[in-house]
Amino acid sequence: MTARSDKVCLMVGTRKGAFVFTADRGRKNWKMTGPVLKGNDVYSMAYDKRDGSILAALSSGHWGPTIAKSKDLGKTWKVSKTPPKFPKSSGLSVSRIWQITPGSEKQEGVVYAGIEPACLFKSEDGGDTWKANEGMLNHETRKDWQAGGGGLCLHTIVLTDKRPKRILIAISAVGTMRSDDGGESWEFKNKKVMVGYSPNKYPVFGQCVHKLAINDAAPDMIFQQNHFGVYRSDDAGDNWKDIRNNLPSRFGFPAAVDANEPRRFYLAPLEGDFSRIPPGGHFAVWASDNAGAEWNKLDKGLPESSYFTVLRDGMVADQEDPCGIYFGTTTGHLYASRNQGEQWEKVSDVLPPILSVSVSAT
């Protein structure tokens, strides 16, 4: 079991800047800081336990994409000296930063970023300077990669301390890739993952994966929310199994795994690609206690009539016991559960459209 901490920090990225909420170990009374980083789309935020800082991935219509860092829980921010930038020889330019992820505790100063057009970037100085991953930038299939509806975006980076050289990434609409040598080389991991609009339903790559999630206690069990289904892998992505079962829809964006129960997985289904609203006009989080064999609706405390959407980084689970679940909507509503989704409480309903929600003990 994971011990509860003295303070929990909830980081919320929106289309008009970021907000930071803090609460004591009871996670009931939240204190808000913000808005900060005004004028930016904040697609990802992460707490770096190694130095107590918050990292944020920003995109500005005026100044372009960059990384910002705060060492005082969001009160003040410093922008990267040299934000992610492709080498001139590539002919590419960074249009958006989708994901920011600190490295493991033993990787001092290492931070990863997921970029559009899809590439992994790495910083070795805490986010001040960045370098593109050569293995991904020069991958032999790159010329055949196709963008999803949101662009050719590397939106998910999955690391685990138990497999320090392993990196899992997700690209829409290329699929899942894995490196077992710290990013030197990459292999596609999309076996038995369907592409509904393709004549070849199960290609090597071309899958529109929406999100990956794991519990570090079971690092080889990976859960996936895809454009065309919900999947689980028990061998770190080598093979995937369809686990939709009694879910109301195959379609959705976010995914989260319970901190204390590695087989407990949370989703937020939507009707489908062309109707991105909750099934039946009633939003609910769905959870499985048995790795996807059966699903239960968790909606106590949520509005009976609700048409909002939760984006791919809009839902997260904390590391407390019992596990807390949080989600933010495109209508600016922020909800929290302190008991694995059994009861929901509204934290705020006055925020701008929410792009990302992340959480950490401080």
C-alpha positions in Angstrom: 0.0 0.0 0.0 1.1 3.6 -0.6 1.3 5.8 2.5 -0.6 9.1 2.4 1.4 12.3 2.3 1.0 15.6 4.1 -0.1 17.5 1.1 -1.6 16.7 -2.3 -1.0 19.0 -5.4 -3.5 19.1 -8.2 -2.3 20.7 -11.4 -4.8 21.8 -14.0 -3.9 23.0 -17.5 -6.4 25.0 -19.5 -6.8 27.0 -22.7 -6.2 30.2 -20.7 -3.3 29.3 -18.4 -2.9 27.0 -15.5 -4.3 26.5 -12.0 -2.7 24.7 -9.0 -4.9 23.3 -6.2 -3.4 22.1 -2.9 -5.1 20.2 -0.1 -4.0 18.4 3.1 -4.0 14.6 3.3 -7.8 14.5 3.6 -8.1 16.0 0.1 -11.3 17.7 1.0 -10.6 21.5 1.1 -8.7 22.7 -1.9 -6.8 26.0 -2.1 -6.4 27.5 -5.6 -3.4 29.4 -7.1 -4.0 31.0 -10.5 -4.5 31.6 -13.1 -0.8 31.5 -14.0 0.9 31.2 -17.3 -1.8 33.3 -18.8 -2.4 33.4 -22.5 -1.1 29.8 -23.0 -2.7 26.5 -23.8 -1.3 24.2 -21.1 -1.4 20.7 -22.5 0.5 18.9 -19.7 1.8 19.5 -16.2 3.9 17.3 -14.0 5.3 17.4 -10.4 9.0 16.5 -10.3 9.6 14.8 -6.9 13.4 15.0 -7.3 13.5 18.8 -6.8 9.9 19.7 -5.8 9.3 21.6 -9.0 6.3 21.8 -11.4 6.9 21.5 -15.1 4.4 22.7 -17.7 4.1 22.3 -21.5 2.9 25.5 -23.1 1.6 26.6 -26.5 1.1 30.2 -27.3 -0.4 31.6 -30.5 2.0 34.5 -30.2 5.2 33.0 -28.8 4.9 29.4 -29.9 5.5 26.2 -27.7 7.9 26.0 -24.8 8.4 24.5 -21.3 8.0 26.4 -18.0 9.1 25.5 -14.5 8.0 26.5 -11.0 9.9 25.9 -7.8 7.2 27.3 -5.5 4.1 25.2 -6.4 3.0 27.5 -9.2 3.4 31.0 -7.8 6.3 32.0 -10.0 7.5 30.5 -13.3 10.7 30.4 -15.4 10.6 29.6 -19.1 13.2 27.2 -20.7 16.3 28.9 -22.1 16.2 26.7 -25.2 12.8 25.1 -25.8 12.4 21.9 -27.8 13.6 22.5 -31.4 14.2 20.1 -34.3 17.6 20.2 -36.0 17.6 22.3 -39.2 18.5 19.3 -41.3 15.2 17.6 -40.4 13.1 20.3 -42.1 10.6 20.0 -39.1 9.4 22.6 -36.7 7.8 22.1 -33.3 4.1 23.1 -33.5 3.0 21.9 -30.1 4.2 20.2 -26.9 1.7 17.6 -25.8 3.4 15.9 -22.8 6.0 16.6 -20.1 7.3 13.7 -18.0 10.2 13.7 -15.4 12.7 10.9 -15.6 13.2 8.3 -12.8 14.6 9.3 -9.4 18.1 8.0 -10.4 18.1 10.1 -13.6 19.0 13.4 -12.1 17.8 16.3 -14.3 16.3 14.1 -17.0 12.9 15.2 -18.4 11.1 14.0 -21.4 8.7 15.8 -23.7 6.3 14.6 -26.4 6.2 16.8 -29.4 4.1 17.5 -32.5 5.1 16.5 -35.2 5.6 13.3 -33.3 9.0 13.0 -31.7 10.4 12.4 -28.2 12.7 15.1 -26.8 15.0 14.8 -23.8 16.5 17.3 -21.4 19.3 16.5 -19.0 19.3 19.8 -17.2 15.8 19.9 -15.7 14.1 21.3 -18.8 16.3 24.2 -19.7 17.7 22.7 -23.0 16.4 19.9 -25.2 17.5 17.4 -27.8 15.4 15.3 -30.2 15.6 11.5 -29.9 17.6 10.5 -33.0 16.1 6.9 -33.1 12.6 8.3 -33.4 13.4 11.3 -35.6 15.1 9.0 -38.1 12.9 6.0 -37.8 12.7 4.1 -41.1 8.9 4.3 -41.2 8.6 8.0 -40.3 7.7 9.1 -43.9 4.6 6.9 -43.7 3.2 8.2 -40.4 -0.2 9.8 -40.6 -1.7 12.4 -38.3 -4.8 11.8 -36.2 -7.6 14.4 -35.8 -5.5 16.4 -33.3 -2.3 16.3 -35.4 0.7 14.0 -35.5 1.2 14.1 -31.8 3.3 12.1 -29.3 1.0 12.6 -26.4 1.9 9.8 -23.9 5.2 8.9 -22.3 5.2 5.9 -19.9 8.2 5.2 -17.6 8.7 2.8 -14.8 11.4 2.7 -12.2 11.3 -1.1 -12.3 12.4 -1.1 -16.0 14.7 1.9 -16.0 15.7 1.6 -19.7 12.2 1.0 -21.0 10.2 3.9 -22.6 6.7 3.4 -23.9 5.2 6.2 -26.1 1.9 6.7 -27.9 1.4 8.6 -31.1 -1.8 9.5 -32.8 -2.3 8.0 -35.3 0.8 5.9 -35.4 0.3 3.7 -32.4 2.4 2.4 -29.5 6.1 2.2 -29.7 8.6 0.8 -27.1 12.3 1.2 -26.5 14.1 -1.2 -24.2 17.5 0.6 -24.4 16.7 4.1 -23.2 15.5 5.4 -26.5 18.3 4.2 -28.8 16.0 2.0 -30.8 12.2 1.7 -31.2 9.7 -1.1 -32.1 6.0 -0.9 -32.8 3.8 -2.6 -30.2 0.3 -2.7 -31.9 -0.4 -6.5 -32.3 -4.1 -7.2 -32.3 -5.0 -3.5 -32.0 -7.7 -2.6 -34.5 -7.8 0.3 -37.1 -11.5 0.6 -37.9 -11.2 2.8 -41.0 -8.4 0.7 -42.7 -8.8 -2.1 -45.2 -6.1 -3.9 -43.2 -7.7 -3.9 -39.7 -4.5 -4.9 -37.9 -1.5 -3.2 -39.4 2.0 -3.0 -37.9 1.4 0.8 -37.3 -1.3 3.3 -38.0 -3.3 2.8 -34.8 -5.0 5.8 -33.2 -4.1 5.2 -29.5 -5.6 7.8 -27.2 -3.9 7.0 -23.9 -1.7 4.4 -22.1 -1.7 3.8 -18.3 0.2 1.6 -15.9 0.7 1.0 -12.2 4.4 0.8 -11.3 3.8 -2.2 -9.1 2.8 -4.2 -12.2 5.0 -2.6 -14.9 4.3 -5.1 -17.7 0.5 -4.7 -17.4 -0.4 -1.8 -19.8 -3.9 -0.5 -20.3 -4.9 1.4 -23.5 -7.8 3.6 -24.5 -7.9 3.6 -28.3 -10.0 5.3 -30.9 -11.5 1.9 -31.7 -11.5 0.1 -28.4 -10.1 -0.6 -25.0 -7.1 -3.0 -24.6 -4.8 -4.6 -22.0 -1.4 -6.0 -22.5 0.2 -8.3 -19.9 3.6 -8.3 -21.6 4.5 -4.6 -21.9 2.8 -4.2 -25.2 4.0 -7.3 -27.1 0.4 -8.5 -27.3 -3.0 -6.7 -26.7 -6.4 -8.1 -25.7 -9.7 -6.3 -26.3 -11.4 -5.7 -22.9 -14.4 -3.5 -23.9 -16.8 -6.2 -22.6 -19.8 -4.3 -21.0 -18.6 -0.8 -21.5 -21.2 1.5 -23.2 -18.7 2.5 -25.9 -15.4 1.7 -27.5 -14.5 5.4 -27.8 -12.9 7.7 -25.2 -9.8 9.6 -24.4 -8.3 9.4 -20.8 -7.2 6.3 -18.8 -5.9 5.9 -15.3 -4.8 2.9 -13.1 -5.5 2.7 -9.3 -2.5 3.3 -7.2 -3.1 0.4 -4.8 -4.9 -2.1 -7.1 -2.9 -2.6 -10.3 -5.9 -4.5 -11.9 -8.3 -1.6 -11.3 -8.6 0.7 -14.3 -10.6 3.9 -15.0 -12.1 5.2 -18.2 -14.4 8.0 -19.4 -16.4 6.7 -22.4 -17.9 8.9 -25.1 -20.5 7.9 -27.6 -18.1 7.9 -30.5 -15.8 9.8 -32.9 -18.7 11.8 -34.5 -20.6 12.3 -31.3 -18.1 13.1 -28.6 -20.6 13.4 -25.7 -21.2 11.0 -22.8 -23.5 8.0 -23.7 -27.1 9.0 -23.1 -26.1 12.5 -22.1 -24.9 11.4 -18.7 -21.2 11.5 -17.9 -19.7 8.7 -15.8 -16.4 7.3 -15.0 -16.2 3.5 -15.5 -13.9 1.2 -13.5 -12.9 -2.4 -13.7 -11.6 -4.3 -10.6 -10.5 -7.3 -12.7 -8.3 -5.8 -15.5 -11.2 -5.3 -17.8 -13.2 -8.5 -17.5 -16.2 -6.4 -16.2 -16.9 -2.7 -15.8 -18.9 -0.7 -13.2 -20.4 2.8 -13.6 -19.2 5.4 -11.1 -21.5 8.5 -11.2 -22.6 9.2 -7.6 -22.4 13.0 -7.1 -22.2 13.8 -10.9 -24.9 15.8 -12.8 -27.7 13.7 -14.1 -27.6 15.6 -17.4 -24.1 16.3 -18.6 -22.7 16.7 -22.1 -19.1 17.6 -21.3 -16.0 15.9 -22.7 -12.9 14.9 -20.8 -9.7 15.0 -23.0 -6.9 12.5 -23.1 -4.9 14.1 -20.2 -8.0 15.3 -18.4 -8.3 12.4 -15.8 -5.7 11.1 -13.3 -5.3 8.9 -10.3 -3.3 9.9 -7.2 -1.0 7.7 -5.1 -3.0 7.9 -1.9 -4.8 5.1 -0.1 -7.7 4.9 -0.9 -6.9 6.1 -4.4 -8.2 9.5 -5.4 -9.5 10.1 -9.0 -9.8 13.6 -10.6 -11.1 14.8 -13.9 -11.5 18.1 -15.7 -13.9 18.9 -18.5 -14.0 21.0 -21.7 -16.7 23.1 -19.9 -14.3 24.0 -17.0 -15.7 21.6 -14.4 -13.2 19.9 -12.1 -14.3 16.9 -10.0 -12.5 14.8 -7.4 -13.2 11.5 -5.6 -11.4 10.5 -2.5 -12.6 6.9 -2.6 -11.8 5.3 -5.9 -14.7 7.0 -7.7 -17.5 5.8 -5.4 -18.4 9.5 -4.6 -17.7 12.6 -6.6 -17.3 16.1 -5.3 -17.1 19.3 -7.4 -13.8 21.2 -6.9 -14.6 24.0 -9.3 -17.0 24.9 -12.1 -15.6 28.3 -13.2 -12.3 27.3 -15.0 -11.6 27.7 -18.7 -11.8 24.6 -20.9 -9.5 22.0 -19.2 -6.8 20.3 -21.3 -4.9 18.4 -18.6 -5.1 17.3 -15.0 -2.2 15.8 -13.0 -1.6 15.2 -9.3 1.2 14.4 -6.9 2.0 14.2 -3.2 4.3 17.1 -2.1 
